[in-house]
Amino acid sequence: MQAPVYRSLEAKSTLLGLAFPMEWMAVLFAGWMGTAVGAPNVGAGCGLGIYVLIRLVGYGHAEGHLQHWLLWRVRQARTQGRLSAAARVQRPRFPFGEYDRRGSPGLRGSP
């Protein structure tokens, strides 16, 4: 494709090895907090420490691994571990008759 707006899904979207903006938010927040409390050198040191920690944790994993892992954990916590739509439904199952599972012929005998 020769379109100037084409972007491959395999294109990297990192800044100095961290996924932008999610992983960088922790680094930038530490620097900002340091300047907010009046200790910019401490904030810069904490930001550098967080940067190194994130790089070490993500070493050997795919790009954006920490970002996807964190979003997965947030989703698990928000849904109390029930990730499928069938598990999250608040209605009780129909008490009368068989529960029909389509696509699994072994449950109700032969067709």
Residue pairs with C-beta under 8 A, 6 or more apart in sequence:
12 63
13 19
13 20
13 63
13 64
14 20
14 63
15 24
16 51
17 55
17 58
18 24
18 27
18 51
18 54
18 55
18 58
19 63
19 64
19 66
19 67
22 67
22 70
23 54
23 58
23 66
23 67
26 50
26 54
27 47
27 50
27 51
27 54
28 47
30 43
30 46
30 47
30 49
30 50
31 40
31 43
31 44
31 46
31 47
32 43
33 43
33 46
34 40
34 41
34 42
34 43
34 44
34 45
34 46
34 47
35 43
36 43
37 43
54 66
57 66
58 65
58 66
75 83
76 83
79 88
82 88
93 99
98 108
100 108
101 107
105 111
